[in-house]
């Protein structure tokens, strides 16, 4: 702790330039009937002497905005015909609060009239562009109430979800996923299962960050931050939602969000439940060759997977404003559920002469019960100087799993006689404990300059057991030669420093983050298997640079140049060398020799107002962590390996427009060229791909509370792992009707209308083998949802707690 304190104080002693931020105050003016007030006069006053600095007239939508403001404290004075004058509270602009978006301002009528309850409403756009991120407002996505969080991500522009739950952002995998700026510490199937347990009704917005600054952890090729609903107005408020969708099987979810705000205390509670059944069909055609390239055998394999998942999620948060400058926070999170699956497979094995050689079938029954508990303590303290603050954050997470896998295999001769059979059982309990602590400090200087610094430490202990039992009738006998007990310990310590400087048209942000990693793995031995250990210790630095240039004085057009360096560490299970059974012809294994993957990214971005954004980036990867496949006899063994290098050149264009008052549209086009250079065992691995993705989202605001959306997504042939994926597309839509004075809504949605979201894969660079795969799941669905907003707020304005003090560590628990 002494070393961390000395390092923090040392970092605080530096300051140089800072990034340009267009500082604004904006809002919307309405009357007590919730009608917009165009033509209202809005004056910007200096708070100290009420000197008028600027004046705006609200537009046809009742909106106003003051741009290019200097640091200082302001007042707003608003007047409109037939309305009482309005004067705001003091509004402070500084380097940490550069953009103030006010809640709807309601002007009272000039005559004293007894008013009934007034409901203030404002429709947020689906997508907003911020200086360092893209914000997706989930409530504006009508189909979100009938979906879980993973499905909402799949519908989010720029985000792709693979068949096994892998999440990609703008074509790049290895993404850091945060919940309210805090890491989930999960990856792969576990992360997918957790996101499925969160109903879409819990979500407020999703933040997409291609180039995170040095403040964030260096892990991951990008960040997706999922923010849950929170209401900070005074009084008791809340909302609930219930959704159900039907494909081949049904899925159901419900959520309840509640908030109580009184004086110094804020209490939030989020409850969610999810129940779903799904199918996933895999059809494999695997071909095997001799050294001369002649086909020796052929396996046709059909996997039919039916899963049934149930989950509950509860989050409780408390904020206590002990003083006007100090707030304490507590968060408790409990997530649990069961996952049950039955995988039936059938196989036909053909010999060199393409004659049927053997027939196989079998089944795997999976049962898994998981309980996840997390707690967070945080502190935010503001000093006397505006913008100067300290944030401290501590977390403890505990993940418990207790799973089992029972497998039966049967092999028959071509005429149908049983040749052999076997039955075995896996028991796979696991425990993960995670401890983290983090502190951040922000210090503004004169002349639009500021600096910030912080330290962080995390400790992760993973204990994973896999006991293998041979089953003969009711007798179960442990096979130590196929059993495994793997422990992993990791400690990461980090420190960062950011500095920003703003001139009239140019802004610069420089950042440097240093991380030291100490890791050790221990595969415990037994009387059959010899134990083994490994250690990995390394220290790396990660610089970042952001330059912003305004092309005009009104900041309607701007250029942004950025450079970042990041790391992608292997997840814990990827380091476990043991071999696990998937089906009779498919095994998976880890690799303790894996090195971290590194990425250097440079991007030039152009933005015109909020409706056009274009970015050209080049990404260079080294030690690429890549799932490679090796064919041994007729068995495919898949394990991660490092590939020497990879690259991606990406052109990303987003257009947001409103052709009419009732129609908003968002078009996104992503064109990329990607490739790898390396070896897969003895085979040269240098695939290349040109990829095009096109997304369109139409939003229609109709009369009498009706609204609708229509979306489409097209993906050309793509490179996914050691396979090419053919073209895919999907179309979806939804309709919404507001009822009960806009406090409730009914929604109907349709996903994958033509059931066209089917993957067709073909392998590349497998020695003496090749496969073709078709993957299909329950994506064609129709859903219905009901949402209701309840409670009465008192319009009390409370101090806003800064969630960005939370943990940004990447989760890599498999």
MARBADO-284898 format. One line per 10 residues: number of its first residue (from 1); for each residue x, y, z of C-alpha. Coordinates in steps of 0.1 Angstrom, whole numbers, plus 2048, in hexadecimal, padded with zeros to 3 digits. Layout:
% residues N
NUM> X Y Z  ... .
This chain:
% residues 814
1> 800 800 800  81D 818 808  82C 811 7E5  80A 818 7D5  806 838 7E9  829 845 7DF  822 83C 7BB  801 84E 7BB  810 86D 7CA  82C 86C 7B1 .
11> 814 86A 794  800 887 7A2  81E 89E 79F  81D 89E 779  807 8B2 761  809 8BA 73C  7EF 8BE 720  7CA 8B4 71F  7B0 8AA 706  798 8C3 6F5 .
21> 775 8C0 702  758 8D4 6F4  748 8E1 713  722 8E5 710  702 8EB 724  6E2 8DE 713  6BE 8D6 71B  69A 8D5 711  67E 8ED 71C  659 8E1 720 .
31> 63A 8ED 731  626 8DB 74C  612 8C9 731  632 8B8 725  631 8CD 705  651 8DA 6F6  656 900 6F7  667 90C 6D7  672 931 6D6  679 933 6FC .
41> 696 94B 704  6B3 93A 717  6CE 952 726  6EF 946 732  6FA 95A 750  71A 95D 764  711 950 787  726 969 79A  716 989 78C  6F9 97D 775 .
51> 70B 98C 757  6FB 97E 737  715 96B 722  700 95C 707  6DC 957 6FC  6CA 93B 6E9  6A7 935 6DC  699 912 6E0  694 900 6BF  675 8EF 6B1 .
61> 67C 8D2 6C9  67F 8E9 6E7  6A5 8E3 6E9  6C2 8FB 6F0  6E7 8F7 6F3  704 90E 6FC  726 904 6ED  74B 90B 6F2  747 915 717  764 91E 72E .
71> 768 90F 750  752 921 769  730 922 77B  711 92D 767  6EC 933 76B  6D0 92F 752  6B3 948 750  696 93C 73A  677 94F 72F  65A 946 719 .
81> 638 955 710  61D 94B 729  637 93A 741  647 945 761  66C 94E 75F  684 933 769  6A7 936 778  6BC 917 77C  6D3 90C 798  6F8 913 794 .
91> 708 8FE 778  72D 8F8 77A  742 8F0 75B  766 8E2 760  77D 8C9 752  76B 8AC 762  748 8B8 75B  74B 8C5 737  728 8BC 72A  709 8C4 73F .
101> 6E9 8B5 731  6CD 8C2 746  6AD 8AF 74E  68E 8BC 73D  687 8E0 74A  661 8E5 751  655 909 751  636 911 766  619 924 757  618 949 75E .
111> 5F6 946 770  5F5 933 791  5E4 912 788  5E1 8F4 79F  5F4 8D9 78C  5EF 8B4 78B  60C 89C 78A  623 8A4 76C  635 888 75A  654 895 749 .
121> 661 87F 72D  67C 881 713  686 868 6F8  6AB 861 6F7  6BA 858 6D5  6C6 835 6D0  6EB 83F 6CA  6FE 85D 6D7  722 864 6CE  738 870 6EB .
131> 75C 87C 6E9  76B 85A 6F4  74E 841 6EF  72E 838 6DD  70F 837 6F4  6F2 820 6EC  6D2 829 6FF  6C2 807 705  69F 814 70E  69D 822 6EB .
141> 6A1 7FF 6DD  67D 7F3 6DE  686 7CE 6DD  69D 7D0 6FC  680 7C8 714  67B 7A6 704  6A0 79D 703  6BC 795 71C  6DC 7A9 71D  6F0 792 706 .
151> 6D4 796 6EC  6D4 7BC 6F0  6F9 7BC 6EA  6F4 7A8 6CA  6DC 7C3 6BE  6F4 7DF 6C7  705 7F1 6A9  72A 7E6 6A7  726 7C8 6BE  727 7A4 6B2 .
161> 720 785 6C8  72E 764 6BC  71D 742 6BE  72F 73A 6DF  728 75C 6EE  749 76D 6E4  744 793 6E2  755 7A9 6C8  755 7CE 6C3  75A 7DC 6A0 .
171> 769 7BB 695  781 7B7 6B3  77D 79B 6CC  78C 79A 6EF  775 7B6 6FC  774 7C1 720  750 7C1 72C  747 7D7 74A  726 7DA 75E  723 7FD 76C .
181> 749 802 766  751 7E3 77A  75F 7C3 76B  74B 7A3 76B  76C 78E 76D  75D 774 755  763 76B 731  756 752 718  738 73D 720  736 74A 744 .
191> 734 76E 739  71A 765 720  705 752 73A  708 770 752  6FD 789 738  6DF 773 72F  6D5 774 753  6D0 79A 751  6AF 7A4 742  6B0 7C0 728 .
201> 698 7D4 73F  6B5 7DA 757  6CA 7EC 73E  6CD 812 73B  6E8 816 721  707 805 711  727 818 70C  73F 80D 6F0  764 817 6F3  77C 80E 6D7 .
211> 799 821 6E6  798 822 70C  7B0 83A 71D  7CB 831 736  7B2 834 752  7A3 813 748  7B3 7F2 74C  7CA 7E9 72F  7B9 7C7 72A  7A2 7C1 70C .
221> 7A0 7CE 6E9  784 7E6 6F2  76A 7EC 70D  745 7E7 70F  736 7F7 72E  712 7EC 736  701 804 74D  6E2 7F9 761  6C4 80F 768  6C8 828 784 .
231> 6B2 845 78D  6C0 860 7A3  6A3 878 7A7  694 87D 7C9  678 867 7D7  66F 843 7CF  66E 839 7AA  672 819 796  669 806 778  662 7E1 76F .
241> 661 7CD 750  655 7AA 746  65F 79B 725  659 77A 713  664 76D 6F1  65C 74E 6DD  671 73C 6C3  672 716 6C3  675 71A 6E9  669 736 700 .
251> 67E 74F 714  671 765 730  680 781 745  676 79B 75E  687 7B8 76F  67F 7D1 78B  693 7F1 791  68D 806 7B0  69C 826 7BD  698 839 7DD .
261> 6A8 85B 7E2  6A4 86F 802  6BB 88A 80E  6DE 87A 811  6D4 856 808  6D0 846 7E5  6C5 822 7E4  6C3 80E 7C3  6B6 7EA 7BF  6B6 7D6 79E .
271> 6A6 7B4 79D  6A5 79D 77E  69A 77A 775  69F 767 755  694 745 748  69C 739 726  69D 71A 711  6B2 719 6F1  6BE 701 6D7  6DF 701 6C4 .
281> 6E6 6E9 6A7  708 6E3 699  70E 6CE 67A  732 6C5 672  741 6B6 653  765 6AC 65B  77D 6A0 641  79F 68F 648  7BC 68B 62F  7DD 678 62D .
291> 7FF 689 626  7F8 688 601  7D7 69B 605  7C1 67D 5FE  7A1 67A 613  7A4 65E 62C  784 662 640  765 678 646  751 67E 665  72E 68D 664 .
301> 725 69A 687  704 6A9 693  703 6B9 6B5  6E0 6C2 6C2  6E2 6D8 6E2  6C4 6E2 6F6  6CA 6F8 715  6B4 704 731  6C0 721 746  6B2 733 764 .
311> 6C1 750 777  6BB 76B 791  6CE 78B 795  6CC 7A4 7B1  6DF 7C5 7B6  6DD 7DD 7D3  6EF 7FE 7D4  6F1 819 7EE  700 83C 7EB  704 851 80B .
321> 70E 875 807  71F 87A 829  728 89E 820  722 8B3 801  745 8A8 7F5  747 884 800  732 867 7F6  735 842 801  727 826 7EC  71F 801 7F2 .
331> 714 7E7 7D8  709 7C3 7DC  703 7AC 7BF  6F6 788 7C0  6F2 774 7A0  6E9 74F 79F  6DA 736 788  6DA 714 778  6E4 708 756  6D8 6E7 748 .
341> 6DF 6D9 726  6DB 6B9 712  6F2 6B4 6F4  6E9 697 6DD  701 68E 6C2  701 677 6A4  71E 66E 68E  725 65B 66F  74A 651 668  753 649 644 .
351> 774 637 639  78C 63E 61D  773 62F 604  758 646 611  745 628 61F  735 629 641  74E 61C 65B  73D 624 67C  71E 634 68B  71F 647 6AC .
361> 707 658 6C2  706 664 6E6  6FC 680 6FD  70A 698 716  6F5 6A5 734  702 6C5 743  6F7 6D3 765  706 6F2 774  6FC 707 792  70D 728 797 .
371> 70D 742 7B3  71F 763 7AE  723 77D 7CA  733 79F 7C7  737 7BD 7DE  745 7E0 7D8  74F 7FD 7EF  756 81F 7DF  75E 842 7EA  75D 862 7D7 .
381> 76B 882 7E6  76A 8A5 7D5  783 8BF 7E0  77D 8E4 7E2  78B 8EA 7C0  771 8E3 7A4  779 8C2 792  792 8B6 7AC  787 894 7BA  792 873 7C8 .
391> 781 852 7C2  788 831 7D4  779 80F 7CB  77C 7EC 7DA  76C 7CC 7CE  769 7A8 7D9  75A 78E 7C1  753 769 7C8  748 751 7AD  73C 72E 7B7 .
401> 733 713 79D  729 6EF 7A2  725 6DD 781  724 6B9 773  725 6AA 751  719 686 74A  723 677 728  717 658 716  728 64C 6F6  71D 62F 6DF .
411> 72F 623 6C0  71F 60B 6A7  72B 5F7 689  71C 5FF 667  703 5E3 669  6F7 5F0 68B  708 5DA 6A5  715 5EB 6C4  73B 5ED 6C2  743 600 6E3 .
421> 734 617 6FC  740 62B 719  731 642 734  743 65B 74A  73C 678 761  74E 69A 767  74A 6AC 788  756 6D0 784  753 6E6 7A3  766 707 7A2 .
431> 76C 726 7B8  77A 748 7AE  782 764 7C6  78B 787 7BA  797 7A5 7CE  79D 7C7 7BF  7A5 7EA 7CB  7A8 80A 7B7  7AE 82F 7BD  7AA 84C 7A4 .
441> 7B2 871 7A8  7A9 88E 791  7BA 8B0 793  7B0 8CE 77D  7CA 8E9 775  7C7 90C 766  7C3 913 741  7AE 8F4 739  7C8 8DB 745  7C3 8BE 75C .
451> 7D3 89D 767  7C7 87D 777  7D8 85F 785  7D0 83E 797  7DB 81D 7A4  7CB 7FB 7A4  7D2 7D8 7B1  7BF 7B7 7AB  7C3 794 7B8  7B2 776 7A8 .
461> 7B1 752 7B5  7A1 737 7A0  79C 714 7AC  78E 6FC 791  788 6D7 796  77E 6BD 77C  77A 69A 789  774 67E 76F  760 65F 778  75B 63F 763 .
471> 737 634 767  72D 60F 766  708 60D 76F  705 61D 791  72A 61A 799  740 639 794  766 635 795  77D 653 794  797 654 778  7B4 669 785 .
481> 7C5 667 763  7A8 67C 755  7A2 692 773  7AF 6B5 779  7B4 6CF 794  7C0 6F1 789  7C8 70F 79E  7D1 731 791  7DC 751 7A4  7E1 773 794 .
491> 7EB 795 7A1  7EA 7B4 78B  7F6 7D6 798  7F2 7F5 783  7F7 81B 783  7ED 835 769  7F1 859 762  7DC 86F 74A  7E1 893 741  7CB 8AA 72B .
501> 7D0 8CC 71C  7B6 8E0 708  7BC 8FE 6F1  7A4 910 6DB  7A1 8F5 6C0  7BA 8DB 6CA  7BA 8C3 6E8  7D2 8A8 6F2  7D0 88C 70B  7EE 877 714 .
511> 7ED 858 72A  804 83D 737  7FA 81D 749  812 804 759  807 7E1 763  81B 7C6 774  80D 7A2 773  817 785 789  805 764 782  80A 740 78B .
521> 7F7 721 781  7F7 6FF 793  7E9 6DF 784  7E7 6C9 7A3  7F3 6A6 79C  7E6 684 7AA  7F3 660 7AA  7EF 65F 784  7F4 682 777  814 695 780 .
531> 80E 6B8 78C  81B 6D7 779  81F 6FC 780  827 71B 76D  82D 740 775  82A 75F 760  838 780 76C  83A 79F 756  837 7C5 756  82A 7D9 739 .
541> 822 7FE 731  805 80A 71C  806 82D 70E  7E8 83F 6FF  7E5 860 6EB  7C6 873 6E0  7C7 893 6CB  7A7 8A6 6C3  7A5 8C2 6A9  786 8D8 6A2 .
551> 783 8DF 67D  76D 8FE 684  766 915 6A1  743 907 6A8  751 8E3 6AB  73A 8D5 691  757 8C2 681  773 8B2 693  791 89A 68E  79D 882 6A9 .
561> 7BE 86F 6A7  7C5 854 6C1  7DF 83A 6C9  7DB 81F 6E4  7ED 7FF 6EE  7DA 7E3 700  7DF 7BF 70D  7C8 7A0 70B  7D1 787 726  7C7 762 722 .
571> 7A9 759 738  7B0 741 754  7A1 722 745  7B6 728 725  7D5 721 73A  7C8 700 748  7D9 6E5 734  7C0 6C9 73A  7AB 6BA 71E  785 6BC 721 .
581> 76B 6A7 70E  751 6B8 6F8  745 69B 6E3  754 67A 6D5  767 68D 6BA  76E 6AF 6CB  784 6B8 6E9  790 6D9 6F7  7AF 6E2 70B  7C2 6FF 719 .
591> 7E6 70A 715  7FC 715 732  816 723 71A  800 73F 70D  80E 762 70D  7F8 782 70F  7ED 792 6EE  7F6 7B6 6E7  7E5 7CF 6D1  7F0 7F1 6C3 .
601> 7D4 806 6B4  7D5 827 6A2  7B5 838 696  7AB 858 684  787 863 689  772 87E 679  751 88A 688  737 8A2 67A  71F 8AD 696  70D 88E 6A3 .
611> 702 880 682  722 874 670  73F 862 67F  75B 852 66B  779 83F 679  797 82F 668  7AC 819 67F  7C9 801 67C  7CE 7E5 696  7ED 7D1 699 .
621> 7ED 7B2 6AF  80A 79D 6BC  809 77B 6CE  7E5 777 6C2  7D2 75F 6D9  7C1 749 6C0  7AC 729 6C3  7BE 70F 6AE  7B2 6EC 6A4  7C7 6CD 6A1 .
631> 7B9 6AD 691  7C5 68C 6A1  7B6 66E 690  792 679 68E  792 68F 6AD  794 6B5 6AC  7A7 6C4 6CA  7A3 6E9 6CD  7BA 6FD 6E4  7C6 722 6E5 .
641> 7E8 72B 6D7  7FB 74A 6CF  7FD 755 6AA  81A 76B 6A1  807 78A 695  7E6 797 687  7D8 7B7 679  7B7 7C9 672  7B0 7E8 65D  78E 7F6 665 .
651> 779 811 655  75A 819 66A  73F 831 660  71F 83A 673  704 851 666  6E7 85D 67C  6CB 871 66C  6A7 87B 66F  697 87C 64C  676 887 65D .
661> 66A 891 680  65D 86E 685  67A 85A 677  69D 855 684  6B7 83F 673  6DA 832 67B  6EF 822 661  711 812 669  729 804 650  749 7F2 65A .
671> 763 7E7 640  781 7D4 64C  79F 7C0 640  7AE 7A8 658  7C7 78C 659  7DF 776 66D  803 76B 669  810 74D 67C  80E 727 67F  7F4 70F 68C .
681> 808 6F1 697  81A 6E7 677  803 6FB 65F  809 71E 653  7ED 735 65F  7E9 755 64B  7C4 759 643  7B7 77B 635  794 789 634  782 7A7 627 .
691> 763 7AD 63C  745 7C4 637  72B 7CA 652  70C 7E0 64D  6F3 7E9 669  6D4 7FD 665  6BC 808 681  69C 81B 67A  688 82C 696  664 838 68F .
701> 651 84F 6A7  62C 84C 69F  60D 85D 6AD  5FA 855 6CD  617 844 6DF  620 82C 6C3  644 827 6B8  657 80C 6A5  679 802 69A  687 7ED 67D .
711> 6AB 7E0 67C  6C1 7CB 665  6E5 7BE 667  6FA 7AF 64B  71C 79F 64F  731 793 632  749 775 633  75E 778 652  77C 769 664  773 759 685 .
721> 78E 744 696  79C 729 67F  77E 72C 668  76D 742 64F  748 74A 655  731 750 637  71B 76E 633  6FE 773 64B  6E2 78C 651  6C4 792 668 .
731> 6A6 7A9 669  691 7B3 687  677 7CC 693  662 7D7 6B0  642 7EB 6B7  63B 7FE 6D8  61B 80E 6E6  61D 826 704  5FF 823 71C  5F3 830 73D .
741> 5FF 853 737  620 847 72B  628 834 74B  626 813 73A  62D 803 719  625 7E4 705  63F 7D7 6EC  63F 7BD 6D1  65F 7B2 6C0  66B 79B 6A5 .
751> 68F 78E 6A2  6A0 77E 684  681 77F 66F  68E 768 654  6A2 751 66B  6C1 75B 657  6D9 75E 674  6EA 73C 66D  710 737 66D  721 723 652 .
761> 746 71E 65A  763 70E 647  785 707 657  7A7 713 64D  7CB 706 654  7C3 6E5 666  7DE 6CB 65E  7CF 6AF 649  7AC 6B8 652  78F 6CF 64A .
771> 76D 6D6 657  74C 6E7 64C  734 6F2 667  710 6FF 668  704 70F 689  6E0 718 68F  6CE 724 6AF  6AC 731 6BB  6B0 754 6AD  68F 758 69B .
781> 678 765 6B6  659 77A 6BD  657 78C 6DF  640 7A1 6F4  648 7B7 712  637 7CE 72B  649 7EA 73E  63C 800 75A  64A 81F 76B  63E 826 78E .
791> 645 83D 7AB  646 862 7AF  665 876 7AF  66A 897 7C1  682 8A6 7A7  69D 8A9 7C1  6BF 8AC 7B1  6D9 897 7C2  6FE 896 7BE  708 87D 7A4 .
801> 720 861 7AD  73B 85A 794  739 835 78A  75A 838 778  76C 832 799  762 80E 795  778 7F1 78B  783 7ED 767  795 7CC 76A  78F 7B4 74E .
811> 77E 793 758  78E 774 74B  77C 759 75F  771 73D 748 .
